[in-house]
Every structure is written in C-alpha cells, then in structure tokens.
C-alpha cells in the first residue's frame, strides 16, 4: 500500500480532525484514510456522470453495419 506524508498542517486543523475521529470512534489515521478514499470515489462518480452525459448527447445509432461488413467481406467494395 502507498503512504502519504502531509507536511505543514495547521495545528488547529489537526486538532479538529482528531476530535472528529474520536467522535466516530476512529483513529486520526483511519479517519483521514476514510476521507481520502471517499474523496477519490467522488471523483470517479463525477467522471462516470460526465461520461453518461456525453453519451446521452450523442445522436442515437440508427444504422446497422452488418450488411456493409458482409459486402466488404465478399469483395463488393465501393472504394475500389
């Protein structure tokens, strides 16, 4: 597993994080790990939502390439 070292955090920030962790019955390390994991998942969810929106904006596929592929396979190419 990877490790991350965060330097120069304000003492007040660390104390607030410790209190929040204690209120949830977790260690500071566990609490911060959960925060980071949750934040990374949110990014993935946002990316998937953006991809869904892009997909929805595309015109629907109305043609079937099966006949074209069969003609090309059988040597009936229009570009020759």
PDB file of N, CA, C and O in Angstrom, chain B, residues numbered from 101:
ATOM      1  N   UNK B 101       0.842  -1.187   0.000  1.00  0.00           N
ATOM      2  CA  UNK B 101       0.000   0.000   0.000  1.00  0.00           C
ATOM      3  C   UNK B 101       0.878   1.238   0.000  1.00  0.00           C
ATOM      4  O   UNK B 101       2.005   1.218   0.496  1.00  0.00           O
ATOM      5  N   UNK B 102       0.360   2.289  -0.549  1.00  0.00           N
ATOM      6  CA  UNK B 102       1.084   3.554  -0.621  1.00  0.00           C
ATOM      7  C   UNK B 102       0.939   4.328   0.679  1.00  0.00           C
ATOM      8  O   UNK B 102       0.026   4.093   1.471  1.00  0.00           O
ATOM      9  N   UNK B 103       1.861   5.249   0.874  1.00  0.00           N
ATOM     10  CA  UNK B 103       1.818   6.126   2.034  1.00  0.00           C
ATOM     11  C   UNK B 103       1.889   7.561   1.569  1.00  0.00           C
ATOM     12  O   UNK B 103       2.508   7.867   0.549  1.00  0.00           O
ATOM     13  N   UNK B 104       1.248   8.447   2.326  1.00  0.00           N
ATOM     14  CA  UNK B 104       1.263   9.873   2.023  1.00  0.00           C
ATOM     15  C   UNK B 104       1.663  10.615   3.289  1.00  0.00           C
ATOM     16  O   UNK B 104       1.125  10.351   4.364  1.00  0.00           O
ATOM     17  N   UNK B 105       2.596  11.532   3.165  1.00  0.00           N
ATOM     18  CA  UNK B 105       3.015  12.368   4.284  1.00  0.00           C
ATOM     19  C   UNK B 105       2.615  13.800   3.952  1.00  0.00           C
ATOM     20  O   UNK B 105       3.020  14.343   2.924  1.00  0.00           O
ATOM     21  N   UNK B 106       1.824  14.402   4.822  1.00  0.00           N
ATOM     22  CA  UNK B 106       1.374  15.777   4.600  1.00  0.00           C
ATOM     23  C   UNK B 106       2.109  16.666   5.592  1.00  0.00           C
ATOM     24  O   UNK B 106       1.978  16.489   6.804  1.00  0.00           O
ATOM     25  N   UNK B 107       2.863  17.598   5.097  1.00  0.00           N
ATOM     26  CA  UNK B 107       3.654  18.496   5.945  1.00  0.00           C
ATOM     27  C   UNK B 107       2.956  19.838   6.102  1.00  0.00           C
ATOM     28  O   UNK B 107       2.108  20.218   5.295  1.00  0.00           O
ATOM     29  N   UNK B 108       3.328  20.532   7.143  1.00  0.00           N
ATOM     30  CA  UNK B 108       2.931  21.915   7.394  1.00  0.00           C
ATOM     31  C   UNK B 108       1.422  22.091   7.521  1.00  0.00           C
ATOM     32  O   UNK B 108       0.852  23.042   6.987  1.00  0.00           O
ATOM     33  N   UNK B 109       0.782  21.170   8.231  1.00  0.00           N
ATOM     34  CA  UNK B 109      -0.633  21.335   8.536  1.00  0.00           C
ATOM     35  C   UNK B 109      -0.771  22.243   9.748  1.00  0.00           C
ATOM     36  O   UNK B 109       0.028  22.168  10.682  1.00  0.00           O
ATOM     37  N   UNK B 110      -1.752  23.073   9.731  1.00  0.00           N
ATOM     38  CA  UNK B 110      -2.042  23.930  10.870  1.00  0.00           C
ATOM     39  C   UNK B 110      -2.449  23.052  12.056  1.00  0.00           C
ATOM     40  O   UNK B 110      -3.214  22.101  11.898  1.00  0.00           O
ATOM     41  N   UNK B 111      -1.939  23.373  13.231  1.00  0.00           N
ATOM     42  CA  UNK B 111      -2.258  22.581  14.430  1.00  0.00           C
ATOM     43  C   UNK B 111      -3.758  22.543  14.701  1.00  0.00           C
ATOM     44  O   UNK B 111      -4.285  21.535  15.171  1.00  0.00           O
ATOM     45  N   UNK B 112      -4.441  23.643  14.402  1.00  0.00           N
ATOM     46  CA  UNK B 112      -5.886  23.685  14.600  1.00  0.00           C
ATOM     47  C   UNK B 112      -6.612  22.678  13.725  1.00  0.00           C
ATOM     48  O   UNK B 112      -7.587  22.060  14.154  1.00  0.00           O
ATOM     49  N   UNK B 113      -6.138  22.516  12.503  1.00  0.00           N
ATOM     50  CA  UNK B 113      -6.726  21.544  11.579  1.00  0.00           C
ATOM     51  C   UNK B 113      -6.546  20.138  12.133  1.00  0.00           C
ATOM     52  O   UNK B 113      -7.484  19.341  12.134  1.00  0.00           O
ATOM     53  N   UNK B 114      -5.364  19.839  12.593  1.00  0.00           N
ATOM     54  CA  UNK B 114      -5.079  18.511  13.138  1.00  0.00           C
ATOM     55  C   UNK B 114      -5.948  18.244  14.362  1.00  0.00           C
ATOM     56  O   UNK B 114      -6.484  17.146  14.508  1.00  0.00           O
ATOM     57  N   UNK B 115      -6.094  19.224  15.235  1.00  0.00           N
ATOM     58  CA  UNK B 115      -6.920  19.046  16.437  1.00  0.00           C
ATOM     59  C   UNK B 115      -8.383  18.813  16.077  1.00  0.00           C
ATOM     60  O   UNK B 115      -9.041  17.969  16.685  1.00  0.00           O
ATOM     61  N   UNK B 116      -8.899  19.549  15.099  1.00  0.00           N
ATOM     62  CA  UNK B 116     -10.295  19.346  14.675  1.00  0.00           C
ATOM     63  C   UNK B 116     -10.486  17.961  14.067  1.00  0.00           C
ATOM     64  O   UNK B 116     -11.502  17.306  14.303  1.00  0.00           O
ATOM     65  N   UNK B 117      -9.511  17.522  13.291  1.00  0.00           N
ATOM     66  CA  UNK B 117      -9.587  16.181  12.706  1.00  0.00           C
ATOM     67  C   UNK B 117      -9.538  15.111  13.794  1.00  0.00           C
ATOM     68  O   UNK B 117     -10.257  14.114  13.724  1.00  0.00           O
ATOM     69  N   UNK B 118      -8.692  15.318  14.794  1.00  0.00           N
ATOM     70  CA  UNK B 118      -8.622  14.361  15.908  1.00  0.00           C
ATOM     71  C   UNK B 118      -9.953  14.282  16.645  1.00  0.00           C
ATOM     72  O   UNK B 118     -10.400  13.191  16.998  1.00  0.00           O
ATOM     73  N   UNK B 119     -10.593  15.429  16.882  1.00  0.00           N
ATOM     74  CA  UNK B 119     -11.894  15.425  17.568  1.00  0.00           C
ATOM     75  C   UNK B 119     -12.951  14.709  16.742  1.00  0.00           C
ATOM     76  O   UNK B 119     -13.743  13.933  17.277  1.00  0.00           O
ATOM     77  N   UNK B 120     -12.964  14.967  15.442  1.00  0.00           N
ATOM     78  CA  UNK B 120     -13.931  14.295  14.572  1.00  0.00           C
ATOM     79  C   UNK B 120     -13.694  12.794  14.543  1.00  0.00           C
ATOM     80  O   UNK B 120     -14.642  12.009  14.562  1.00  0.00           O
ATOM     81  N   UNK B 121     -12.441  12.400  14.499  1.00  0.00           N
ATOM     82  CA  UNK B 121     -12.104  10.973  14.509  1.00  0.00           C
ATOM     83  C   UNK B 121     -12.565  10.339  15.811  1.00  0.00           C
ATOM     84  O   UNK B 121     -13.177   9.271  15.802  1.00  0.00           O
ATOM     85  N   UNK B 122     -12.274  10.992  16.934  1.00  0.00           N
ATOM     86  CA  UNK B 122     -12.655  10.449  18.239  1.00  0.00           C
ATOM     87  C   UNK B 122     -14.167  10.332  18.362  1.00  0.00           C
ATOM     88  O   UNK B 122     -14.673   9.368  18.936  1.00  0.00           O
ATOM     89  N   UNK B 123     -14.883  11.301  17.828  1.00  0.00           N
ATOM     90  CA  UNK B 123     -16.347  11.266  17.889  1.00  0.00           C
ATOM     91  C   UNK B 123     -16.907  10.076  17.121  1.00  0.00           C
ATOM     92  O   UNK B 123     -17.999   9.597  17.423  1.00  0.00           O
ATOM     93  N   UNK B 124     -16.175   9.608  16.148  1.00  0.00           N
ATOM     94  CA  UNK B 124     -16.614   8.445  15.358  1.00  0.00           C
ATOM     95  C   UNK B 124     -15.972   7.147  15.850  1.00  0.00           C
ATOM     96  O   UNK B 124     -16.192   6.078  15.279  1.00  0.00           O
ATOM     97  N   UNK B 125     -15.186   7.252  16.902  1.00  0.00           N
ATOM     98  CA  UNK B 125     -14.531   6.060  17.439  1.00  0.00           C
ATOM     99  C   UNK B 125     -13.406   5.558  16.557  1.00  0.00           C
ATOM    100  O   UNK B 125     -13.117   4.361  16.540  1.00  0.00           O
ATOM    101  N   UNK B 126     -12.769   6.455  15.823  1.00  0.00           N
ATOM    102  CA  UNK B 126     -11.705   6.070  14.906  1.00  0.00           C
ATOM    103  C   UNK B 126     -10.412   6.783  15.292  1.00  0.00           C
ATOM    104  O   UNK B 126     -10.427   7.781  16.012  1.00  0.00           O
ATOM    105  N   UNK B 127      -9.316   6.261  14.807  1.00  0.00           N
ATOM    106  CA  UNK B 127      -8.039   6.945  14.968  1.00  0.00           C
ATOM    107  C   UNK B 127      -7.965   8.076  13.957  1.00  0.00           C
ATOM    108  O   UNK B 127      -8.727   8.110  12.990  1.00  0.00           O
ATOM    109  N   UNK B 128      -7.049   8.994  14.184  1.00  0.00           N
ATOM    110  CA  UNK B 128      -6.839  10.082  13.213  1.00  0.00           C
ATOM    111  C   UNK B 128      -6.455   9.498  11.865  1.00  0.00           C
ATOM    112  O   UNK B 128      -6.974   9.913  10.828  1.00  0.00           O
ATOM    113  N   UNK B 129      -5.546   8.534  11.882  1.00  0.00           N
ATOM    114  CA  UNK B 129      -5.108   7.908  10.627  1.00  0.00           C
ATOM    115  C   UNK B 129      -6.276   7.257   9.890  1.00  0.00           C
ATOM    116  O   UNK B 129      -6.436   7.446   8.684  1.00  0.00           O
ATOM    117  N   UNK B 130      -7.082   6.500  10.606  1.00  0.00           N
ATOM    118  CA  UNK B 130      -8.227   5.839   9.978  1.00  0.00           C
ATOM    119  C   UNK B 130      -9.241   6.832   9.439  1.00  0.00           C
ATOM    120  O   UNK B 130      -9.797   6.653   8.355  1.00  0.00           O
ATOM    121  N   UNK B 131      -9.472   7.892  10.223  1.00  0.00           N
ATOM    122  CA  UNK B 131     -10.426   8.913   9.799  1.00  0.00           C
ATOM    123  C   UNK B 131      -9.957   9.604   8.519  1.00  0.00           C
ATOM    124  O   UNK B 131     -10.733   9.783   7.580  1.00  0.00           O
ATOM    125  N   UNK B 132      -8.683   9.989   8.491  1.00  0.00           N
ATOM    126  CA  UNK B 132      -8.138  10.669   7.298  1.00  0.00           C
ATOM    127  C   UNK B 132      -8.118   9.708   6.112  1.00  0.00           C
ATOM    128  O   UNK B 132      -8.383  10.120   4.982  1.00  0.00           O
ATOM    129  N   UNK B 133      -7.807   8.433   6.354  1.00  0.00           N
ATOM    130  CA  UNK B 133      -7.821   7.440   5.267  1.00  0.00           C
ATOM    131  C   UNK B 133      -9.221   7.343   4.659  1.00  0.00           C
ATOM    132  O   UNK B 133      -9.373   7.306   3.438  1.00  0.00           O
ATOM    133  N   UNK B 134     -10.239   7.304   5.519  1.00  0.00           N
ATOM    134  CA  UNK B 134     -11.615   7.251   5.024  1.00  0.00           C
ATOM    135  C   UNK B 134     -11.971   8.504   4.228  1.00  0.00           C
ATOM    136  O   UNK B 134     -12.634   8.418   3.195  1.00  0.00           O
ATOM    137  N   UNK B 135     -11.533   9.658   4.706  1.00  0.00           N
ATOM    138  CA  UNK B 135     -11.789  10.901   3.963  1.00  0.00           C
ATOM    139  C   UNK B 135     -11.174  10.850   2.565  1.00  0.00           C
ATOM    140  O   UNK B 135     -11.820  11.206   1.579  1.00  0.00           O
ATOM    141  N   UNK B 136      -9.933  10.409   2.492  1.00  0.00           N
ATOM    142  CA  UNK B 136      -9.246  10.344   1.201  1.00  0.00           C
ATOM    143  C   UNK B 136      -9.901   9.321   0.273  1.00  0.00           C
ATOM    144  O   UNK B 136     -10.075   9.577  -0.918  1.00  0.00           O
ATOM    145  N   UNK B 137     -10.262   8.162   0.825  1.00  0.00           N
ATOM    146  CA  UNK B 137     -10.935   7.154  -0.004  1.00  0.00           C
ATOM    147  C   UNK B 137     -12.266   7.665  -0.531  1.00  0.00           C
ATOM    148  O   UNK B 137     -12.598   7.456  -1.698  1.00  0.00           O
ATOM    149  N   UNK B 138     -13.022   8.328   0.319  1.00  0.00           N
ATOM    150  CA  UNK B 138     -14.318   8.870  -0.091  1.00  0.00           C
ATOM    151  C   UNK B 138     -14.144   9.931  -1.175  1.00  0.00           C
ATOM    152  O   UNK B 138     -14.894   9.961  -2.151  1.00  0.00           O
ATOM    153  N   UNK B 139     -13.160  10.792  -0.997  1.00  0.00           N
ATOM    154  CA  UNK B 139     -12.927  11.846  -1.985  1.00  0.00           C
ATOM    155  C   UNK B 139     -12.524  11.258  -3.334  1.00  0.00           C
ATOM    156  O   UNK B 139     -12.958  11.749  -4.376  1.00  0.00           O
ATOM    157  N   UNK B 140     -11.715  10.234  -3.326  1.00  0.00           N
ATOM    158  CA  UNK B 140     -11.302   9.594  -4.580  1.00  0.00           C
ATOM    159  C   UNK B 140     -12.494   8.939  -5.271  1.00  0.00           C
ATOM    160  O   UNK B 140     -12.581   8.973  -6.498  1.00  0.00           O
ATOM    161  N   UNK B 141     -13.402   8.350  -4.519  1.00  0.00           N
ATOM    162  CA  UNK B 141     -14.591   7.733  -5.106  1.00  0.00           C
ATOM    163  C   UNK B 141     -15.512   8.787  -5.697  1.00  0.00           C
ATOM    164  O   UNK B 141     -16.121   8.564  -6.743  1.00  0.00           O
ATOM    165  N   UNK B 142     -15.618   9.940  -5.033  1.00  0.00           N
ATOM    166  CA  UNK B 142     -16.453  11.008  -5.568  1.00  0.00           C
ATOM    167  C   UNK B 142     -15.958  11.446  -6.936  1.00  0.00           C
ATOM    168  O   UNK B 142     -16.763  11.728  -7.823  1.00  0.00           O
ATOM    169  N   UNK B 143     -14.628  11.508  -7.120  1.00  0.00           N
ATOM    170  CA  UNK B 143     -14.076  11.877  -8.413  1.00  0.00           C
ATOM    171  C   UNK B 143     -14.475  10.862  -9.478  1.00  0.00           C
ATOM    172  O   UNK B 143     -14.816  11.237 -10.600  1.00  0.00           O
ATOM    173  N   UNK B 144     -14.435   9.592  -9.133  1.00  0.00           N
ATOM    174  CA  UNK B 144     -14.821   8.544 -10.077  1.00  0.00           C
ATOM    175  C   UNK B 144     -16.303   8.672 -10.436  1.00  0.00           C
ATOM    176  O   UNK B 144     -16.684   8.537 -11.599  1.00  0.00           O
ATOM    177  N   UNK B 145     -17.127   8.933  -9.431  1.00  0.00           N
ATOM    178  CA  UNK B 145     -18.562   9.090  -9.679  1.00  0.00           C
ATOM    179  C   UNK B 145     -18.823  10.290 -10.574  1.00  0.00           C
ATOM    180  O   UNK B 145     -19.677  10.233 -11.458  1.00  0.00           O
ATOM    181  N   UNK B 146     -18.094  11.375 -10.351  1.00  0.00           N
ATOM    182  CA  UNK B 146     -18.262  12.567 -11.190  1.00  0.00           C
ATOM    183  C   UNK B 146     -17.831  12.281 -12.624  1.00  0.00           C
ATOM    184  O   UNK B 146     -18.483  12.723 -13.569  1.00  0.00           O
ATOM    185  N   UNK B 147     -16.741  11.547 -12.789  1.00  0.00           N
ATOM    186  CA  UNK B 147     -16.283  11.188 -14.131  1.00  0.00           C
ATOM    187  C   UNK B 147     -17.310  10.314 -14.845  1.00  0.00           C
ATOM    188  O   UNK B 147     -17.605  10.530 -16.021  1.00  0.00           O
ATOM    189  N   UNK B 148     -17.848   9.335 -14.141  1.00  0.00           N
ATOM    190  CA  UNK B 148     -18.861   8.470 -14.751  1.00  0.00           C
ATOM    191  C   UNK B 148     -20.111   9.258 -15.133  1.00  0.00           C
ATOM    192  O   UNK B 148     -20.718   8.997 -16.172  1.00  0.00           O
ATOM    193  N   UNK B 149     -20.498  10.221 -14.295  1.00  0.00           N
ATOM    194  CA  UNK B 149     -21.659  11.059 -14.615  1.00  0.00           C
ATOM    195  C   UNK B 149     -21.388  11.902 -15.850  1.00  0.00           C
ATOM    196  O   UNK B 149     -22.268  12.077 -16.692  1.00  0.00           O
ATOM    197  N   UNK B 150     -20.169  12.425 -15.961  1.00  0.00           N
ATOM    198  CA  UNK B 150     -19.813  13.221 -17.137  1.00  0.00           C
ATOM    199  C   UNK B 150     -19.815  12.367 -18.399  1.00  0.00           C
ATOM    200  O   UNK B 150     -20.276  12.808 -19.452  1.00  0.00           O
ATOM    201  N   UNK B 151     -19.303  11.152 -18.293  1.00  0.00           N
ATOM    202  CA  UNK B 151     -19.321  10.251 -19.450  1.00  0.00           C
ATOM    203  C   UNK B 151     -20.745   9.892 -19.851  1.00  0.00           C
ATOM    204  O   UNK B 151     -21.052   9.825 -21.041  1.00  0.00           O
ATOM    205  N   UNK B 152     -21.607   9.663 -18.884  1.00  0.00           N
ATOM    206  CA  UNK B 152     -23.014   9.384 -19.179  1.00  0.00           C
ATOM    207  C   UNK B 152     -23.667  10.551 -19.895  1.00  0.00           C
ATOM    208  O   UNK B 152     -24.446  10.356 -20.828  1.00  0.00           O
ATOM    209  N   UNK B 153     -23.347  11.780 -19.457  1.00  0.00           N
ATOM    210  CA  UNK B 153     -23.906  12.976 -20.098  1.00  0.00           C
ATOM    211  C   UNK B 153     -23.410  13.094 -21.533  1.00  0.00           C
ATOM    212  O   UNK B 153     -24.189  13.427 -22.426  1.00  0.00           O
ATOM    213  N   UNK B 154     -22.132  12.828 -21.768  1.00  0.00           N
ATOM    214  CA  UNK B 154     -21.593  12.881 -23.130  1.00  0.00           C
ATOM    215  C   UNK B 154     -22.248  11.828 -24.015  1.00  0.00           C
ATOM    216  O   UNK B 154     -22.587  12.089 -25.169  1.00  0.00           O
ATOM    217  N   UNK B 155     -22.420  10.633 -23.453  1.00  0.00           N
ATOM    218  CA  UNK B 155     -23.058   9.554 -24.211  1.00  0.00           C
ATOM    219  C   UNK B 155     -24.501   9.923 -24.567  1.00  0.00           C
ATOM    220  O   UNK B 155     -24.957   9.646 -25.676  1.00  0.00           O
ATOM    221  N   UNK B 156     -25.212  10.540 -23.634  1.00  0.00           N
ATOM    222  CA  UNK B 156     -26.605  10.916 -23.864  1.00  0.00           C
ATOM    223  C   UNK B 156     -26.716  12.019 -24.918  1.00  0.00           C
ATOM    224  O   UNK B 156     -27.736  12.127 -25.599  1.00  0.00           O
ATOM    225  N   UNK B 157     -25.668  12.839 -25.056  1.00  0.00           N
ATOM    226  CA  UNK B 157     -25.697  13.939 -26.020  1.00  0.00           C
ATOM    227  C   UNK B 157     -25.425  13.466 -27.453  1.00  0.00           C
ATOM    228  O   UNK B 157     -25.648  14.219 -28.401  1.00  0.00           O
ATOM    229  N   UNK B 158     -24.957  12.253 -27.615  1.00  0.00           N
ATOM    230  CA  UNK B 158     -24.657  11.727 -28.946  1.00  0.00           C
ATOM    231  C   UNK B 158     -25.942  11.292 -29.632  1.00  0.00           C
ATOM    232  O   UNK B 158     -26.858  10.799 -28.974  1.00  0.00           O
ATOM    233  N   UNK B 159     -26.020  11.469 -30.956  1.00  0.00           N
ATOM    234  CA  UNK B 159     -27.219  11.006 -31.658  1.00  0.00           C
ATOM    235  C   UNK B 159     -27.309   9.481 -31.581  1.00  0.00           C
ATOM    236  O   UNK B 159     -26.288   8.795 -31.543  1.00  0.00           O
ATOM    237  N   UNK B 160     -28.515   8.966 -31.557  1.00  0.00           N
ATOM    238  CA  UNK B 160     -28.662   7.508 -31.476  1.00  0.00           C
ATOM    239  C   UNK B 160     -28.136   6.826 -32.739  1.00  0.00           C
ATOM    240  O   UNK B 160     -28.196   7.386 -33.833  1.00  0.00           O
ATOM    241  N   UNK B 161     -27.627   5.627 -32.571  1.00  0.00           N
ATOM    242  CA  UNK B 161     -27.130   4.839 -33.693  1.00  0.00           C
ATOM    243  C   UNK B 161     -28.323   4.253 -34.426  1.00  0.00           C
ATOM    244  O   UNK B 161     -29.083   3.468 -33.861  1.00  0.00           O
ATOM    245  N   UNK B 162     -28.488   4.640 -35.700  1.00  0.00           N
ATOM    246  CA  UNK B 162     -29.653   4.168 -36.445  1.00  0.00           C
ATOM    247  C   UNK B 162     -29.289   3.220 -37.581  1.00  0.00           C
ATOM    248  O   UNK B 162     -30.172   2.627 -38.200  1.00  0.00           O
ATOM    249  N   UNK B 163     -28.004   3.075 -37.859  1.00  0.00           N
ATOM    250  CA  UNK B 163     -27.630   2.190 -38.958  1.00  0.00           C
ATOM    251  C   UNK B 163     -27.070   0.884 -38.419  1.00  0.00           C
ATOM    252  O   UNK B 163     -26.608   0.800 -37.281  1.00  0.00           O
ATOM    253  N   UNK B 164     -27.127  -0.131 -39.273  1.00  0.00           N
ATOM    254  CA  UNK B 164     -26.598  -1.438 -38.923  1.00  0.00           C
ATOM    255  C   UNK B 164     -25.474  -1.733 -39.907  1.00  0.00           C
ATOM    256  O   UNK B 164     -25.693  -1.743 -41.119  1.00  0.00           O
ATOM    257  N   UNK B 165     -24.302  -1.966 -39.405  1.00  0.00           N
ATOM    258  CA  UNK B 165     -23.135  -2.168 -40.267  1.00  0.00           C
ATOM    259  C   UNK B 165     -23.002  -3.604 -40.772  1.00  0.00           C
ATOM    260  O   UNK B 165     -22.076  -3.912 -41.522  1.00  0.00           O
ATOM    261  N   UNK B 166     -23.902  -4.468 -40.374  1.00  0.00           N
ATOM    262  CA  UNK B 166     -23.792  -5.881 -40.742  1.00  0.00           C
ATOM    263  C   UNK B 166     -23.749  -6.067 -42.253  1.00  0.00           C
ATOM    264  O   UNK B 166     -22.893  -6.795 -42.757  1.00  0.00           O
ATOM    265  N   UNK B 167     -24.658  -5.421 -42.989  1.00  0.00           N
ATOM    266  CA  UNK B 167     -24.689  -5.580 -44.453  1.00  0.00           C
ATOM    267  C   UNK B 167     -23.413  -5.038 -45.089  1.00  0.00           C
ATOM    268  O   UNK B 167     -22.875  -5.663 -46.003  1.00  0.00           O
ATOM    269  N   UNK B 168     -22.926  -3.907 -44.632  1.00  0.00           N
ATOM    270  CA  UNK B 168     -21.704  -3.323 -45.171  1.00  0.00           C
ATOM    271  C   UNK B 168     -20.520  -4.260 -44.947  1.00  0.00           C
ATOM    272  O   UNK B 168     -19.720  -4.476 -45.858  1.00  0.00           O
ATOM    273  N   UNK B 169     -20.406  -4.805 -43.765  1.00  0.00           N
ATOM    274  CA  UNK B 169     -19.302  -5.726 -43.464  1.00  0.00           C
ATOM    275  C   UNK B 169     -19.385  -6.966 -44.341  1.00  0.00           C
ATOM    276  O   UNK B 169     -18.365  -7.444 -44.836  1.00  0.00           O
ATOM    277  N   UNK B 170     -20.585  -7.489 -44.537  1.00  0.00           N
ATOM    278  CA  UNK B 170     -20.742  -8.674 -45.384  1.00  0.00           C
ATOM    279  C   UNK B 170     -20.341  -8.372 -46.830  1.00  0.00           C
ATOM    280  O   UNK B 170     -19.678  -9.184 -47.475  1.00  0.00           O
ATOM    281  N   UNK B 171     -20.745  -7.198 -47.338  1.00  0.00           N
ATOM    282  CA  UNK B 171     -20.376  -6.840 -48.709  1.00  0.00           C
ATOM    283  C   UNK B 171     -18.874  -6.682 -48.846  1.00  0.00           C
ATOM    284  O   UNK B 171     -18.300  -7.140 -49.834  1.00  0.00           O
ATOM    285  N   UNK B 172     -18.224  -6.048 -47.886  1.00  0.00           N
ATOM    286  CA  UNK B 172     -16.770  -5.888 -47.921  1.00  0.00           C
ATOM    287  C   UNK B 172     -16.079  -7.245 -47.859  1.00  0.00           C
ATOM    288  O   UNK B 172     -15.108  -7.496 -48.574  1.00  0.00           O
ATOM    289  N   UNK B 173     -16.597  -8.121 -46.991  1.00  0.00           N
ATOM    290  CA  UNK B 173     -16.025  -9.454 -46.854  1.00  0.00           C
ATOM    291  C   UNK B 173     -16.126 -10.220 -48.177  1.00  0.00           C
ATOM    292  O   UNK B 173     -15.223 -10.972 -48.542  1.00  0.00           O
ATOM    293  N   UNK B 174     -17.239 -10.014 -48.886  1.00  0.00           N
ATOM    294  CA  UNK B 174     -17.470 -10.731 -50.149  1.00  0.00           C
ATOM    295  C   UNK B 174     -16.857 -10.018 -51.349  1.00  0.00           C
ATOM    296  O   UNK B 174     -17.067 -10.434 -52.488  1.00  0.00           O
ATOM    297  N   UNK B 175     -16.104  -8.954 -51.106  1.00  0.00           N
ATOM    298  CA  UNK B 175     -15.387  -8.285 -52.185  1.00  0.00           C
ATOM    299  C   UNK B 175     -16.170  -7.206 -52.896  1.00  0.00           C
ATOM    300  O   UNK B 175     -15.720  -6.727 -53.937  1.00  0.00           O
ATOM    301  N   UNK B 176     -17.303  -6.806 -52.395  1.00  0.00           N
ATOM    302  CA  UNK B 176     -18.124  -5.778 -53.045  1.00  0.00           C
ATOM    303  C   UNK B 176     -17.837  -4.413 -52.407  1.00  0.00           C
ATOM    304  O   UNK B 176     -18.687  -3.848 -51.719  1.00  0.00           O
ATOM    305  N   UNK B 177     -16.659  -3.908 -52.640  1.00  0.00           N
ATOM    306  CA  UNK B 177     -16.264  -2.642 -52.024  1.00  0.00           C
ATOM    307  C   UNK B 177     -16.529  -1.500 -52.979  1.00  0.00           C
ATOM    308  O   UNK B 177     -16.225  -1.581 -54.169  1.00  0.00           O
ATOM    309  N   UNK B 178     -17.109  -0.419 -52.436  1.00  0.00           N
ATOM    310  CA  UNK B 178     -17.401   0.761 -53.243  1.00  0.00           C
ATOM    311  C   UNK B 178     -16.180   1.631 -53.469  1.00  0.00           C
ATOM    312  O   UNK B 178     -16.174   2.458 -54.381  1.00  0.00           O
ATOM    313  N   UNK B 179     -15.130   1.460 -52.647  1.00  0.00           N
ATOM    314  CA  UNK B 179     -13.954   2.337 -52.730  1.00  0.00           C
ATOM    315  C   UNK B 179     -12.868   1.826 -53.642  1.00  0.00           C
ATOM    316  O   UNK B 179     -11.807   2.444 -53.717  1.00  0.00           O
ATOM    317  N   UNK B 180     -13.083   0.715 -54.348  1.00  0.00           N
ATOM    318  CA  UNK B 180     -12.067   0.154 -55.241  1.00  0.00           C
ATOM    319  C   UNK B 180     -11.968   0.926 -56.531  1.00  0.00           C
ATOM    320  O   UNK B 180     -11.159   0.584 -57.394  1.00  0.00           O
TER     321      UNK B 180
END
